[in-house]
């Protein structure tokens, strides 16, 4: 996935520079190409994390099943606590975003 990300980054940077060169100098500030190049870098940084969208829930499910298998029914209390903390975490993240 790193090679694919590097290829996508180079393609998007080339497309950005081609577009920036085709624009007239008066219509676009000089920093436009730099900003768009930074966006291409962010795309490269995000590509390895895309697999976490499916892998993390699967790992949590497998870990919970193994915990129930090893500890029995008592493990359900810990899993329940984990599930009740999700809305609290979302609320905390929203408040931190608003404070920023």
Secondary structure, DSSP 8 states (H G I E B T S, - for coil): -HHHHHHHHHHHHHHHHHHHHHS-TTTS-THHHHHHHHHHHHHHHHHTTTTHHHHHHHHHHHHHHHHHHHHGGGHHHHHHHHHHHHHHHHHHHHHHHHH-
